[in-house]
Amino acid sequence: MTPILYSFRRCPYAMRARLGVAAAGIEVELREILLRDKAPEFLAASPSATVPCLVAGDRVIDESLDIMIWALEQHDPEGWLDMPDAGHALIATADGPFKQALDRAKYATRYPDADPEAERAKAHAFLHQLNDQIGAKPFLFGDHPTLADMAILPFARQFAFIDKARFDAEDWPNLSRWLADFLQSQRFTSIMPKLATWQAGDTPITFPFHPA
């Protein structure tokens, strides 16, 4: 059976899962979920009731990074998994302290005890680290993307669009170029089509999408 990927277009975790599946060329049935009215089939499948969630036979994977690795371990034509240990450390920081600071800066009303500017400063420290790591290279570790680039870029995007003008005014030219190149890429466009919310009985939508 074709694996099923429950997703939500604008969720950065779901974006990274779609990026990994698309890079691997592993065909899945893509089901767009409405987060405020989750389909019962999705709730029955996902232990955490969060997107993304991949159902492959008897296996359920509901962590986005694990979905990326699941796909790339089957087929990794661009060598995303060929990455130094420093890449895994960057992903861990992005998923932990950086995402925590991002959420407290973006959703300040949800965290009344947090200072949004202090949280923004924490996020900036990590983004400056990325800027230094990128340097003059196209990607974090050289001329081709790795798992770290594609696992972190959706969250860099999410932070940038909290206040895009402010982001663009910061002194991180390498980071800005890295993000801009991603947002203008066919890779990004290919994982961001607008889909109707999935309902039981809908005609299956196969992903990745192939040019007509």
Secondary structure as UniProt FT lines:
FT   STRAND          4..7
FT   TURN            9..10
FT   HELIX           12..24
FT   STRAND          28..32
FT   TURN            35..36
FT   HELIX           40..45
FT   STRAND          53..56
FT   TURN            57..58
FT   STRAND          59..61
FT   HELIX           64..74
FT   TURN            77..78
FT   TURN            80..81
FT   HELIX           85..93
FT   HELIX           94..98
FT   HELIX           99..106
FT   HELIX           108..110
FT   TURN            112..113
FT   HELIX           116..134
FT   TURN            135..136
FT   TURN            140..141
FT   HELIX           147..160
FT   TURN            161..162
FT   HELIX           164..169
FT   HELIX           173..183
FT   HELIX           186..190
FT   TURN            200..201
FT   STRAND          206..207
//
